[in-house]
Amino acid sequence: MSKQCQVLGKRASAGSRVSHSHRKTRRTFSPNLQSKRYWVPSLQRHVTLTVSAKGVKTIDRIGIEAAIARIGRNQATN
């Protein structure tokens, strides 16, 4: 599973782990990625996406068709 949301493009970010004495060591903040299976009526099949929790909410709001169109647009520019 890739460590990037397919809908929003969220990926791991870096920061510092801070101890009680305030010493800092580097760490990564991983996004909350889930593997979700969606039914796409226009394709008449299921599609499995790796999406963040916010990406799931985005798909619920704009719909799976618009989300897949957004994914296709993002991949065309990369």
All heavy atoms as a GROMACS GRO file, in nm:
protein
  610
    1MET      N    1   0.084  -0.117   0.000
    1MET     CA    2   0.000   0.000   0.000
    1MET      C    3   0.089   0.124   0.000
    1MET      O    4   0.181   0.137   0.080
    1MET     CB    5  -0.090  -0.002   0.123
    1MET     CG    6  -0.181   0.114   0.132
    1MET     SD    7  -0.318   0.109   0.249
    1MET     CE    8  -0.271   0.003   0.378
    2SER      N    9   0.064   0.218  -0.094
    2SER     CA   10   0.142   0.340  -0.100
    2SER      C   11   0.108   0.428   0.020
    2SER      O   12  -0.002   0.421   0.074
    2SER     CB   13   0.114   0.414  -0.230
    2SER     OG   14  -0.018   0.462  -0.231
    3LYS      N   15   0.202   0.513   0.058
    3LYS     CA   16   0.180   0.599   0.174
    3LYS      C   17   0.133   0.736   0.130
    3LYS      O   18   0.185   0.838   0.174
    3LYS     CB   19   0.308   0.608   0.255
    3LYS     CG   20   0.345   0.477   0.320
    3LYS     CD   21   0.458   0.492   0.415
    3LYS     CE   22   0.488   0.360   0.480
    3LYS     NZ   23   0.589   0.369   0.582
    4GLN      N   24   0.035   0.737   0.037
    4GLN     CA   25  -0.021   0.863  -0.012
    4GLN      C   26  -0.168   0.843  -0.042
    4GLN      O   27  -0.208   0.742  -0.099
    4GLN     CB   28   0.053   0.908  -0.137
    4GLN     CG   29   0.007   1.041  -0.189
    4GLN     CD   30   0.090   1.089  -0.306
    4GLN    OE1   31   0.177   1.018  -0.353
    4GLN    NE2   32   0.062   1.207  -0.353
    5CYS      N   33  -0.250   0.942  -0.004
    5CYS     CA   34  -0.393   0.937  -0.033
    5CYS      C   35  -0.414   0.960  -0.182
    5CYS      O   36  -0.360   1.056  -0.238
    5CYS     CB   37  -0.465   1.043   0.049
    5CYS     SG   38  -0.641   1.054   0.013
    6GLN      N   39  -0.491   0.874  -0.247
    6GLN     CA   40  -0.512   0.886  -0.390
    6GLN      C   41  -0.605   1.000  -0.425
    6GLN      O   42  -0.601   1.050  -0.537
    6GLN     CB   43  -0.567   0.755  -0.446
    6GLN     CG   44  -0.465   0.643  -0.448
    6GLN     CD   45  -0.520   0.515  -0.505
    6GLN    OE1   46  -0.616   0.462  -0.452
    6GLN    NE2   47  -0.460   0.469  -0.612
    7VAL      N   48  -0.690   1.044  -0.333
    7VAL     CA   49  -0.785   1.151  -0.362
    7VAL      C   50  -0.724   1.287  -0.330
    7VAL      O   51  -0.726   1.378  -0.414
    7VAL     CB   52  -0.916   1.131  -0.282
    7VAL    CG1   53  -1.010   1.247  -0.302
    7VAL    CG2   54  -0.981   1.001  -0.323
    8LEU      N   55  -0.669   1.303  -0.212
    8LEU     CA   56  -0.619   1.433  -0.168
    8LEU      C   57  -0.468   1.451  -0.186
    8LEU      O   58  -0.418   1.562  -0.180
    8LEU     CB   59  -0.655   1.456  -0.021
    8LEU     CG   60  -0.803   1.454   0.012
    8LEU    CD1   61  -0.824   1.471   0.160
    8LEU    CD2   62  -0.875   1.562  -0.065
    9GLY      N   63  -0.395   1.341  -0.202
    9GLY     CA   64  -0.251   1.351  -0.217
    9GLY      C   65  -0.176   1.369  -0.086
    9GLY      O   66  -0.057   1.403  -0.086
   10LYS      N   67  -0.244   1.347   0.026
   10LYS     CA   68  -0.177   1.359   0.156
   10LYS      C   69  -0.068   1.254   0.167
   10LYS      O   70  -0.088   1.139   0.131
   10LYS     CB   71  -0.276   1.340   0.270
   10LYS     CG   72  -0.366   1.455   0.294
   10LYS     CD   73  -0.443   1.431   0.422
   10LYS     CE   74  -0.514   1.556   0.464
   10LYS     NZ   75  -0.558   1.550   0.601
   11ARG      N   76   0.046   1.294   0.220
   11ARG     CA   77   0.155   1.199   0.243
   11ARG      C   78   0.221   1.230   0.377
   11ARG      O   79   0.183   1.328   0.442
   11ARG     CB   80   0.256   1.204   0.130
   11ARG     CG   81   0.314   1.340   0.101
   11ARG     CD   82   0.421   1.338  -0.004
   11ARG     NE   83   0.364   1.311  -0.135
   11ARG     CZ   84   0.435   1.302  -0.246
   11ARG    NH1   85   0.563   1.319  -0.243
   11ARG    NH2   86   0.377   1.279  -0.360
   12ALA      N   87   0.316   1.148   0.416
   12ALA     CA   88   0.380   1.163   0.546
   12ALA      C   89   0.454   1.297   0.553
   12ALA      O   90   0.512   1.343   0.454
   12ALA     CB   91   0.477   1.049   0.572
   13SER      N   92   0.447   1.361   0.670
   13SER     CA   93   0.520   1.486   0.693
   13SER      C   94   0.618   1.464   0.807
   13SER      O   95   0.605   1.369   0.885
   13SER     CB   96   0.424   1.600   0.724
   13SER     OG   97   0.350   1.571   0.840
   14ALA      N   98   0.717   1.550   0.817
   14ALA     CA   99   0.822   1.534   0.918
   14ALA      C  100   0.803   1.635   1.030
   14ALA      O  101   0.742   1.742   1.011
   14ALA     CB  102   0.959   1.553   0.854
   15GLY      N  103   0.854   1.599   1.146
   15GLY     CA  104   0.847   1.687   1.261
   15GLY      C  105   0.946   1.640   1.366
   15GLY      O  106   1.036   1.562   1.337
   16SER      N  107   0.926   1.685   1.487
   16SER     CA  108   1.016   1.650   1.596
   16SER      C  109   0.941   1.579   1.708
   16SER      O  110   0.828   1.616   1.741
   16SER     CB  111   1.083   1.775   1.654
   16SER     OG  112   1.166   1.833   1.560
   17ARG      N  113   1.004   1.476   1.763
   17ARG     CA  114   0.955   1.413   1.885
   17ARG      C  115   1.023   1.488   1.998
   17ARG      O  116   1.146   1.501   1.999
   17ARG     CB  117   0.994   1.265   1.885
   17ARG     CG  118   0.952   1.191   2.009
   17ARG     CD  119   0.992   1.045   2.001
   17ARG     NE  120   0.900   0.975   1.911
   17ARG     CZ  121   0.935   0.917   1.796
   17ARG    NH1  122   1.061   0.921   1.757
   17ARG    NH2  123   0.847   0.854   1.722
   18VAL      N  124   0.945   1.542   2.093
   18VAL     CA  125   1.000   1.626   2.198
   18VAL      C  126   0.987   1.554   2.331
   18VAL      O  127   0.876   1.517   2.372
   18VAL     CB  128   0.927   1.763   2.205
   18VAL    CG1  129   0.988   1.851   2.312
   18VAL    CG2  130   0.933   1.832   2.070
   19SER      N  131   1.098   1.533   2.400
   19SER     CA  132   1.097   1.464   2.529
   19SER      C  133   1.061   1.562   2.641
   19SER      O  134   1.043   1.682   2.618
   19SER     CB  135   1.235   1.405   2.556
   19SER     OG  136   1.327   1.509   2.584
   20HIS      N  137   1.050   1.510   2.760
   20HIS     CA  138   1.017   1.593   2.876
   20HIS      C  139   1.124   1.700   2.899
   20HIS      O  140   1.093   1.812   2.938
   20HIS     CB  141   1.003   1.504   3.000
   20HIS     CG  142   0.971   1.579   3.125
   20HIS    ND1  143   0.848   1.640   3.145
   20HIS    CD2  144   1.045   1.607   3.234
   20HIS    CE1  145   0.850   1.700   3.264
   20HIS    NE2  146   0.967   1.681   3.319
   21SER      N  147   1.251   1.666   2.871
   21SER     CA  148   1.359   1.763   2.889
   21SER      C  149   1.375   1.853   2.767
   21SER      O  150   1.467   1.933   2.760
   21SER     CB  151   1.491   1.690   2.916
   21SER     OG  152   1.528   1.613   2.804
   22HIS      N  153   1.287   1.840   2.671
   22HIS     CA  154   1.279   1.921   2.550
   22HIS      C  155   1.388   1.890   2.447
   22HIS      O  156   1.421   1.974   2.364
   22HIS     CB  157   1.279   2.071   2.583
   22HIS     CG  158   1.158   2.140   2.529
   22HIS    ND1  159   1.113   2.125   2.400
   22HIS    CD2  160   1.070   2.224   2.588
   22HIS    CE1  161   1.004   2.198   2.381
   22HIS    NE2  162   0.975   2.258   2.496
   23ARG      N  163   1.443   1.770   2.453
   23ARG     CA  164   1.535   1.727   2.346
   23ARG      C  165   1.450   1.686   2.227
   23ARG      O  166   1.345   1.625   2.243
   23ARG     CB  167   1.618   1.608   2.393
   23ARG     CG  168   1.709   1.639   2.507
   23ARG     CD  169   1.798   1.523   2.532
   23ARG     NE  170   1.934   1.569   2.516
   23ARG     CZ  171   2.039   1.495   2.538
   23ARG    NH1  172   2.026   1.369   2.572
   23ARG    NH2  173   2.160   1.544   2.525
   24LYS      N  174   1.497   1.719   2.109
   24LYS     CA  175   1.419   1.692   1.989
   24LYS      C  176   1.489   1.589   1.901
   24LYS      O  177   1.609   1.598   1.878
   24LYS     CB  178   1.399   1.821   1.910
   24LYS     CG  179   1.314   1.924   1.983
   24LYS     CD  180   1.299   2.050   1.902
   24LYS     CE  181   1.211   2.149   1.974
   24LYS     NZ  182   1.280   2.214   2.084
   25THR      N  183   1.412   1.491   1.855
   25THR     CA  184   1.460   1.394   1.756
   25THR      C  185   1.358   1.391   1.644
   25THR      O  186   1.239   1.414   1.664
   25THR     CB  187   1.476   1.253   1.817
   25THR    OG1  188   1.353   1.214   1.876
   25THR    CG2  189   1.585   1.250   1.921
   26ARG      N  190   1.404   1.365   1.523
   26ARG     CA  191   1.317   1.369   1.406
   26ARG      C  192   1.222   1.250   1.403
   26ARG      O  193   1.256   1.140   1.446
   26ARG     CB  194   1.400   1.372   1.277
   26ARG     CG  195   1.490   1.493   1.266
   26ARG     CD  196   1.417   1.624   1.270
   26ARG     NE  197   1.349   1.651   1.143
   26ARG     CZ  198   1.268   1.752   1.122
   26ARG    NH1  199   1.242   1.838   1.218
   26ARG    NH2  200   1.212   1.768   1.004
   27ARG      N  201   1.102   1.272   1.352
   27ARG     CA  202   1.002   1.167   1.337
   27ARG      C  203   0.913   1.200   1.218
   27ARG      O  204   0.920   1.311   1.165
   27ARG     CB  205   0.917   1.154   1.463
   27ARG     CG  206   0.838   1.280   1.496
   27ARG     CD  207   0.722   1.256   1.587
   27ARG     NE  208   0.620   1.178   1.521
   27ARG     CZ  209   0.499   1.159   1.569
   27ARG    NH1  210   0.464   1.216   1.682
   27ARG    NH2  211   0.410   1.088   1.505
   28THR      N  212   0.830   1.103   1.178
   28THR     CA  213   0.737   1.128   1.069
   28THR      C  214   0.593   1.116   1.121
   28THR      O  215   0.565   1.037   1.212
   28THR     CB  216   0.756   1.028   0.954
   28THR    OG1  217   0.737   0.895   1.004
   28THR    CG2  218   0.892   1.041   0.891
   29PHE      N  219   0.506   1.196   1.064
   29PHE     CA  220   0.364   1.190   1.093
   29PHE      C  221   0.298   1.124   0.972
   29PHE      O  222   0.294   1.182   0.864
   29PHE     CB  223   0.305   1.330   1.112
   29PHE     CG  224   0.355   1.400   1.235
   29PHE    CD1  225   0.464   1.485   1.228
   29PHE    CD2  226   0.293   1.381   1.357
   29PHE    CE1  227   0.510   1.549   1.341
   29PHE    CE2  228   0.338   1.445   1.470
   29PHE     CZ  229   0.448   1.530   1.463
   30SER      N  230   0.248   1.002   0.990
   30SER     CA  231   0.185   0.929   0.881
   30SER      C  232   0.037   0.966   0.870
   30SER      O  233  -0.030   0.984   0.972
   30SER     CB  234   0.197   0.778   0.904
   30SER     OG  235   0.331   0.739   0.908
   31PRO      N  236  -0.016   0.976   0.748
   31PRO     CA  237  -0.159   1.003   0.734
   31PRO      C  238  -0.240   0.880   0.770
   31PRO      O  239  -0.190   0.767   0.766
   31PRO     CB  240  -0.174   1.038   0.586
   31PRO     CG  241  -0.060   0.971   0.520
   31PRO     CD  242   0.052   0.968   0.620
   32ASN      N  243  -0.365   0.901   0.806
   32ASN     CA  244  -0.454   0.791   0.844
   32ASN      C  245  -0.511   0.728   0.716
   32ASN      O  246  -0.618   0.764   0.671
   32ASN     CB  247  -0.566   0.846   0.933
   32ASN     CG  248  -0.660   0.739   0.981
   32ASN    OD1  249  -0.635   0.621   0.963
   32ASN    ND2  250  -0.770   0.781   1.040
   33LEU      N  251  -0.435   0.635   0.656
   33LEU     CA  252  -0.474   0.575   0.529
   33LEU      C  253  -0.554   0.449   0.549
   33LEU      O  254  -0.523   0.366   0.635
   33LEU     CB  255  -0.350   0.544   0.445
   33LEU     CG  256  -0.269   0.663   0.399
   33LEU    CD1  257  -0.149   0.617   0.318
   33LEU    CD2  258  -0.354   0.757   0.316
   34GLN      N  259  -0.659   0.436   0.470
   34GLN     CA  260  -0.745   0.318   0.471
   34GLN      C  261  -0.759   0.268   0.329
   34GLN      O  262  -0.759   0.347   0.235
   34GLN     CB  263  -0.885   0.354   0.525
   34GLN     CG  264  -0.885   0.428   0.656
   34GLN     CD  265  -0.832   0.346   0.770
   34GLN    OE1  266  -0.856   0.226   0.774
   34GLN    NE2  267  -0.760   0.408   0.862
   35SER      N  268  -0.772   0.138   0.314
   35SER     CA  269  -0.801   0.079   0.184
   35SER      C  270  -0.952   0.060   0.175
   35SER      O  271  -1.010  -0.017   0.250
   35SER     CB  272  -0.728  -0.054   0.170
   35SER     OG  273  -0.752  -0.109   0.044
   36LYS      N  274  -1.018   0.135   0.084
   36LYS     CA  275  -1.164   0.133   0.073
   36LYS      C  276  -1.204   0.083  -0.064
   36LYS      O  277  -1.141   0.115  -0.164
   36LYS     CB  278  -1.220   0.273   0.093
   36LYS     CG  279  -1.210   0.325   0.235
   36LYS     CD  280  -1.317   0.270   0.323
   36LYS     CE  281  -1.450   0.331   0.286
   36LYS     NZ  282  -1.559   0.279   0.367
   37ARG      N  283  -1.314   0.009  -0.068
   37ARG     CA  284  -1.367  -0.047  -0.192
   37ARG      C  285  -1.497   0.026  -0.223
   37ARG      O  286  -1.589   0.028  -0.141
   37ARG     CB  287  -1.390  -0.196  -0.172
   37ARG     CG  288  -1.415  -0.275  -0.295
   37ARG     CD  289  -1.405  -0.424  -0.257
   37ARG     NE  290  -1.464  -0.504  -0.361
   37ARG     CZ  291  -1.573  -0.577  -0.347
   37ARG    NH1  292  -1.634  -0.580  -0.231
   37ARG    NH2  293  -1.621  -0.646  -0.446
   38TYR      N  294  -1.504   0.087  -0.341
   38TYR     CA  295  -1.622   0.164  -0.383
   38TYR      C  296  -1.681   0.104  -0.509
   38TYR      O  297  -1.610   0.060  -0.599
   38TYR     CB  298  -1.584   0.310  -0.413
   38TYR     CG  299  -1.547   0.390  -0.291
   38TYR    CD1  300  -1.414   0.411  -0.256
   38TYR    CD2  301  -1.645   0.446  -0.210
   38TYR    CE1  302  -1.380   0.484  -0.145
   38TYR    CE2  303  -1.612   0.520  -0.098
   38TYR     CZ  304  -1.480   0.538  -0.066
   38TYR     OH  305  -1.447   0.611   0.044
   39TRP      N  306  -1.814   0.108  -0.519
   39TRP     CA  307  -1.883   0.067  -0.640
   39TRP      C  308  -1.895   0.191  -0.730
   39TRP      O  309  -1.944   0.295  -0.689
   39TRP     CB  310  -2.022   0.012  -0.609
   39TRP     CG  311  -2.103  -0.015  -0.731
   39TRP    CD1  312  -2.208   0.058  -0.777
   39TRP    CD2  313  -2.085  -0.123  -0.823
   39TRP    NE1  314  -2.257   0.003  -0.892
   39TRP    CE2  315  -2.183  -0.109  -0.923
   39TRP    CE3  316  -1.996  -0.229  -0.831
   39TRP    CZ2  317  -2.193  -0.197  -1.029
   39TRP    CZ3  318  -2.007  -0.317  -0.936
   39TRP    CH2  319  -2.104  -0.301  -1.034
   40VAL      N  320  -1.848   0.176  -0.855
   40VAL     CA  321  -1.855   0.286  -0.951
   40VAL      C  322  -1.960   0.250  -1.056
   40VAL      O  323  -1.938   0.160  -1.137
   40VAL     CB  324  -1.718   0.312  -1.017
   40VAL    CG1  325  -1.726   0.430  -1.111
   40VAL    CG2  326  -1.611   0.332  -0.912
   41PRO      N  327  -2.075   0.316  -1.055
   41PRO     CA  328  -2.184   0.280  -1.147
   41PRO      C  329  -2.147   0.295  -1.294
   41PRO      O  330  -2.188   0.214  -1.377
   41PRO     CB  331  -2.296   0.378  -1.110
   41PRO     CG  332  -2.264   0.427  -0.975
   41PRO     CD  333  -2.116   0.421  -0.962
   42SER      N  334  -2.068   0.398  -1.329
   42SER     CA  335  -2.035   0.419  -1.470
   42SER      C  336  -1.944   0.310  -1.524
   42SER      O  337  -1.950   0.277  -1.642
   42SER     CB  338  -1.969   0.555  -1.489
   42SER     OG  339  -1.846   0.560  -1.420
   43LEU      N  340  -1.860   0.252  -1.438
   43LEU     CA  341  -1.770   0.144  -1.480
   43LEU      C  342  -1.831   0.007  -1.457
   43LEU      O  343  -1.778  -0.094  -1.505
   43LEU     CB  344  -1.637   0.152  -1.404
   43LEU     CG  345  -1.556   0.281  -1.420
   43LEU    CD1  346  -1.434   0.276  -1.332
   43LEU    CD2  347  -1.515   0.300  -1.566
   44GLN      N  348  -1.941   0.001  -1.380
   44GLN     CA  349  -2.007  -0.125  -1.345
   44GLN      C  350  -1.912  -0.222  -1.276
   44GLN      O  351  -1.911  -0.342  -1.304
   44GLN     CB  352  -2.070  -0.191  -1.470
   44GLN     CG  353  -2.190  -0.118  -1.524
   44GLN     CD  354  -2.307  -0.123  -1.427
   44GLN    OE1  355  -2.344  -0.230  -1.383
   44GLN    NE2  356  -2.362  -0.008  -1.392
   45ARG      N  357  -1.827  -0.170  -1.186
   45ARG     CA  358  -1.736  -0.256  -1.110
   45ARG      C  359  -1.692  -0.184  -0.983
   45ARG      O  360  -1.714  -0.064  -0.966
   45ARG     CB  361  -1.615  -0.296  -1.194
   45ARG     CG  362  -1.520  -0.183  -1.226
   45ARG     CD  363  -1.408  -0.233  -1.317
   45ARG     NE  364  -1.307  -0.130  -1.336
   45ARG     CZ  365  -1.194  -0.122  -1.267
   45ARG    NH1  366  -1.166  -0.212  -1.174
   45ARG    NH2  367  -1.107  -0.027  -1.291
   46HIS      N  368  -1.628  -0.261  -0.895
   46HIS     CA  369  -1.572  -0.206  -0.773
   46HIS      C  370  -1.432  -0.152  -0.802
   46HIS      O  371  -1.358  -0.208  -0.883
   46HIS     CB  372  -1.563  -0.312  -0.663
   46HIS     CG  373  -1.695  -0.343  -0.601
   46HIS    ND1  374  -1.772  -0.451  -0.641
   46HIS    CD2  375  -1.765  -0.282  -0.504
   46HIS    CE1  376  -1.882  -0.455  -0.570
   46HIS    NE2  377  -1.880  -0.353  -0.485
   47VAL      N  378  -1.395  -0.046  -0.729
   47VAL     CA  379  -1.262   0.012  -0.738
   47VAL      C  380  -1.207   0.022  -0.596
   47VAL      O  381  -1.276   0.068  -0.506
   47VAL     CB  382  -1.266   0.153  -0.803
   47VAL    CG1  383  -1.130   0.219  -0.800
   47VAL    CG2  384  -1.318   0.144  -0.944
   48THR      N  385  -1.084  -0.025  -0.575
   48THR     CA  386  -1.021  -0.016  -0.444
   48THR      C  387  -0.927   0.104  -0.444
   48THR      O  388  -0.839   0.114  -0.530
   48THR     CB  389  -0.943  -0.145  -0.412
   48THR    OG1  390  -1.034  -0.255  -0.418
   48THR    CG2  391  -0.882  -0.137  -0.273
   49LEU      N  392  -0.947   0.193  -0.348
   49LEU     CA  393  -0.866   0.313  -0.336
   49LEU      C  394  -0.797   0.316  -0.200
   49LEU      O  395  -0.851   0.268  -0.102
   49LEU     CB  396  -0.953   0.438  -0.348
   49LEU     CG  397  -1.027   0.460  -0.479
   49LEU    CD1  398  -1.117   0.582  -0.467
   49LEU    CD2  399  -0.931   0.476  -0.594
   50THR      N  400  -0.678   0.376  -0.196
   50THR     CA  401  -0.608   0.403  -0.071
   50THR      C  402  -0.634   0.549  -0.039
   50THR      O  403  -0.581   0.638  -0.106
   50THR     CB  404  -0.458   0.376  -0.085
   50THR    OG1  405  -0.439   0.241  -0.125
   50THR    CG2  406  -0.386   0.401   0.046
   51VAL      N  407  -0.718   0.572   0.061
   51VAL     CA  408  -0.760   0.708   0.092
   51VAL      C  409  -0.741   0.738   0.241
   51VAL      O  410  -0.744   0.648   0.324
   51VAL     CB  411  -0.907   0.734   0.054
   51VAL    CG1  412  -0.924   0.734  -0.096
   51VAL    CG2  413  -0.998   0.633   0.116
   52SER      N  414  -0.721   0.866   0.271
   52SER     CA  415  -0.713   0.909   0.410
   52SER      C  416  -0.854   0.921   0.466
   52SER      O  417  -0.953   0.916   0.391
   52SER     CB  418  -0.640   1.044   0.419
   52SER     OG  419  -0.712   1.142   0.349
   53ALA      N  420  -0.865   0.940   0.596
   53ALA     CA  421  -0.997   0.956   0.658
   53ALA      C  422  -1.067   1.078   0.601
   53ALA      O  423  -1.188   1.076   0.575
   53ALA     CB  424  -0.982   0.967   0.809
   54LYS      N  425  -0.994   1.186   0.577
   54LYS     CA  426  -1.054   1.305   0.517
   54LYS      C  427  -1.090   1.279   0.372
   54LYS      O  428  -1.187   1.334   0.320
   54LYS     CB  429  -0.957   1.423   0.528
   54LYS     CG  430  -1.020   1.554   0.489
   54LYS     CD  431  -0.930   1.670   0.523
   54LYS     CE  432  -0.997   1.800   0.484
   54LYS     NZ  433  -0.912   1.916   0.516
   55GLY      N  434  -1.013   1.194   0.303
   55GLY     CA  435  -1.046   1.157   0.166
   55GLY      C  436  -1.177   1.081   0.157
   55GLY      O  437  -1.252   1.098   0.061
   56VAL      N  438  -1.206   0.996   0.256
   56VAL     CA  439  -1.334   0.924   0.261
   56VAL      C  440  -1.448   1.023   0.273
   56VAL      O  441  -1.551   1.012   0.205
   56VAL     CB  442  -1.336   0.823   0.378
   56VAL    CG1  443  -1.474   0.764   0.395
   56VAL    CG2  444  -1.233   0.715   0.357
   57LYS      N  445  -1.432   1.125   0.359
   57LYS     CA  446  -1.534   1.228   0.375
   57LYS      C  447  -1.552   1.309   0.247
   57LYS      O  448  -1.663   1.346   0.211
   57LYS     CB  449  -1.498   1.322   0.490
   57LYS     CG  450  -1.503   1.258   0.626
   57LYS     CD  451  -1.462   1.357   0.732
   57LYS     CE  452  -1.453   1.291   0.867
   57LYS     NZ  453  -1.410   1.385   0.972
   58THR      N  454  -1.442   1.335   0.176
   58THR     CA  455  -1.449   1.407   0.050
   58THR      C  456  -1.526   1.328  -0.054
   58THR      O  457  -1.610   1.383  -0.126
   58THR     CB  458  -1.307   1.438  -0.001
   58THR    OG1  459  -1.238   1.514   0.097
   58THR    CG2  460  -1.311   1.515  -0.132
   59ILE      N  461  -1.502   1.196  -0.062
   59ILE     CA  462  -1.575   1.111  -0.156
   59ILE      C  463  -1.722   1.108  -0.119
   59ILE      O  464  -1.809   1.113  -0.207
   59ILE     CB  465  -1.515   0.969  -0.159
   59ILE    CG1  466  -1.376   0.972  -0.222
   59ILE    CG2  467  -1.606   0.873  -0.234
   59ILE    CD1  468  -1.300   0.842  -0.213
   60ASP      N  469  -1.755   1.104   0.010
   60ASP     CA  470  -1.894   1.108   0.053
   60ASP      C  471  -1.962   1.239   0.011
   60ASP      O  472  -2.079   1.241  -0.024
   60ASP     CB  473  -1.906   1.090   0.204
   60ASP     CG  474  -1.871   0.949   0.249
   60ASP    OD1  475  -1.869   0.859   0.163
   60ASP    OD2  476  -1.846   0.930   0.369
   61ARG      N  477  -1.885   1.348   0.014
   61ARG     CA  478  -1.942   1.479  -0.016
   61ARG      C  479  -1.958   1.502  -0.167
   61ARG      O  480  -2.065   1.542  -0.212
   61ARG     CB  481  -1.853   1.589   0.044
   61ARG     CG  482  -1.917   1.725   0.044
   61ARG     CD  483  -1.830   1.830   0.111
   61ARG     NE  484  -1.721   1.869   0.022
   61ARG     CZ  485  -1.592   1.840   0.043
   61ARG    NH1  486  -1.554   1.775   0.151
   61ARG    NH2  487  -1.499   1.879  -0.041
   62ILE      N  488  -1.851   1.475  -0.247
   62ILE     CA  489  -1.857   1.507  -0.391
   62ILE      C  490  -1.900   1.389  -0.476
   62ILE      O  491  -1.935   1.408  -0.592
   62ILE     CB  492  -1.721   1.562  -0.442
   62ILE    CG1  493  -1.611   1.455  -0.437
   62ILE    CG2  494  -1.680   1.685  -0.364
   62ILE    CD1  495  -1.481   1.496  -0.501
   63GLY      N  496  -1.894   1.268  -0.422
   63GLY     CA  497  -1.934   1.150  -0.497
   63GLY      C  498  -1.813   1.078  -0.556
   63GLY      O  499  -1.709   1.139  -0.582
   64ILE      N  500  -1.828   0.948  -0.581
   64ILE     CA  501  -1.718   0.865  -0.630
   64ILE      C  502  -1.681   0.901  -0.773
   64ILE      O  503  -1.565   0.898  -0.811
   64ILE     CB  504  -1.748   0.714  -0.613
   64ILE    CG1  505  -1.625   0.629  -0.648
   64ILE    CG2  506  -1.868   0.674  -0.694
   64ILE    CD1  507  -1.509   0.645  -0.556
   65GLU      N  508  -1.780   0.939  -0.855
   65GLU     CA  509  -1.753   0.975  -0.995
   65GLU      C  510  -1.661   1.097  -1.003
   65GLU      O  511  -1.564   1.099  -1.077
   65GLU     CB  512  -1.883   1.002  -1.070
   65GLU     CG  513  -1.980   0.887  -1.071
   65GLU     CD  514  -1.940   0.774  -1.165
   65GLU    OE1  515  -1.852   0.794  -1.251
   65GLU    OE2  516  -1.996   0.665  -1.149
   66ALA      N  517  -1.692   1.201  -0.926
   66ALA     CA  518  -1.612   1.323  -0.924
   66ALA      C  519  -1.473   1.296  -0.865
   66ALA      O  520  -1.373   1.353  -0.911
   66ALA     CB  521  -1.682   1.432  -0.846
   67ALA      N  522  -1.466   1.209  -0.766
   67ALA     CA  523  -1.337   1.177  -0.704
   67ALA      C  524  -1.247   1.104  -0.803
   67ALA      O  525  -1.127   1.133  -0.812
   67ALA     CB  526  -1.358   1.093  -0.579
   68ILE      N  527  -1.303   1.011  -0.880
   68ILE     CA  528  -1.224   0.939  -0.980
   68ILE      C  529  -1.180   1.033  -1.090
   68ILE      O  530  -1.067   1.024  -1.140
   68ILE     CB  531  -1.303   0.818  -1.034
   68ILE    CG1  532  -1.310   0.712  -0.925
   68ILE    CG2  533  -1.238   0.761  -1.159
   68ILE    CD1  534  -1.388   0.591  -0.962
   69ALA      N  535  -1.265   1.128  -1.127
   69ALA     CA  536  -1.226   1.228  -1.227
   69ALA      C  537  -1.110   1.313  -1.174
   69ALA      O  538  -1.017   1.345  -1.249
   69ALA     CB  539  -1.345   1.316  -1.262
   70ARG      N  540  -1.114   1.347  -1.044
   70ARG     CA  541  -1.007   1.425  -0.983
   70ARG      C  542  -0.876   1.345  -0.981
   70ARG      O  543  -0.770   1.400  -1.006
   70ARG     CB  544  -1.046   1.464  -0.840
   70ARG     CG  545  -0.945   1.552  -0.771
   70ARG     CD  546  -0.981   1.576  -0.626
   70ARG     NE  547  -1.095   1.666  -0.615
   70ARG     CZ  548  -1.136   1.717  -0.500
   70ARG    NH1  549  -1.077   1.683  -0.387
   70ARG    NH2  550  -1.240   1.798  -0.496
   71ILE      N  551  -0.885   1.215  -0.953
   71ILE     CA  552  -0.766   1.129  -0.951
   71ILE      C  553  -0.705   1.125  -1.090
   71ILE      O  554  -0.583   1.137  -1.107
   71ILE     CB  555  -0.801   0.987  -0.902
   71ILE    CG1  556  -0.837   0.989  -0.755
   71ILE    CG2  557  -0.686   0.892  -0.926
   71ILE    CD1  558  -0.899   0.859  -0.705
   72GLY      N  559  -0.789   1.108  -1.193
   72GLY     CA  560  -0.740   1.104  -1.330
   72GLY      C  561  -0.673   1.235  -1.371
   72GLY      O  562  -0.571   1.236  -1.439
   73ARG      N  563  -0.731   1.348  -1.328
   73ARG     CA  564  -0.673   1.479  -1.358
   73ARG      C  565  -0.538   1.495  -1.290
   73ARG      O  566  -0.443   1.547  -1.348
   73ARG     CB  567  -0.771   1.586  -1.312
   73ARG     CG  568  -0.763   1.714  -1.388
   73ARG     CD  569  -0.869   1.816  -1.349
   73ARG     NE  570  -0.995   1.759  -1.305
   73ARG     CZ  571  -1.052   1.784  -1.188
   73ARG    NH1  572  -0.995   1.865  -1.102
   73ARG    NH2  573  -1.167   1.730  -1.154
   74ASN      N  574  -0.528   1.449  -1.164
   74ASN     CA  575  -0.402   1.462  -1.090
   74ASN      C  576  -0.293   1.375  -1.150
   74ASN      O  577  -0.176   1.413  -1.153
   74ASN     CB  578  -0.422   1.428  -0.942
   74ASN     CG  579  -0.503   1.532  -0.869
   74ASN    OD1  580  -0.520   1.642  -0.917
   74ASN    ND2  581  -0.554   1.496  -0.754
   75GLN      N  582  -0.327   1.254  -1.196
   75GLN     CA  583  -0.227   1.167  -1.255
   75GLN      C  584  -0.182   1.217  -1.391
   75GLN      O  585  -0.070   1.193  -1.432
   75GLN     CB  586  -0.282   1.024  -1.266
   75GLN     CG  587  -0.292   0.955  -1.132
   75GLN     CD  588  -0.348   0.814  -1.144
   75GLN    OE1  589  -0.399   0.775  -1.247
   75GLN    NE2  590  -0.338   0.738  -1.035
   76ALA      N  591  -0.269   1.287  -1.463
   76ALA     CA  592  -0.232   1.339  -1.594
   76ALA      C  593  -0.129   1.452  -1.581
   76ALA      O  594  -0.043   1.468  -1.667
   76ALA     CB  595  -0.356   1.390  -1.667
   77THR      N  596  -0.135   1.530  -1.472
   77THR     CA  597  -0.041   1.640  -1.452
   77THR      C  598   0.093   1.591  -1.399
   77THR      O  599   0.192   1.660  -1.412
   77THR     CB  600  -0.098   1.746  -1.356
   77THR    OG1  601  -0.126   1.684  -1.230
   77THR    CG2  602  -0.224   1.808  -1.412
   78ASN      N  603   0.097   1.474  -1.337
   78ASN     CA  604   0.223   1.422  -1.282
   78ASN      C  605   0.303   1.354  -1.382
   78ASN      O  606   0.324   1.323  -1.475
   78ASN     CB  607   0.198   1.326  -1.167
   78ASN     CG  608   0.145   1.400  -1.046
   78ASN    OD1  609   0.166   1.519  -1.033
   78ASN    ND2  610   0.077   1.330  -0.959
   0.00000   0.00000   0.00000
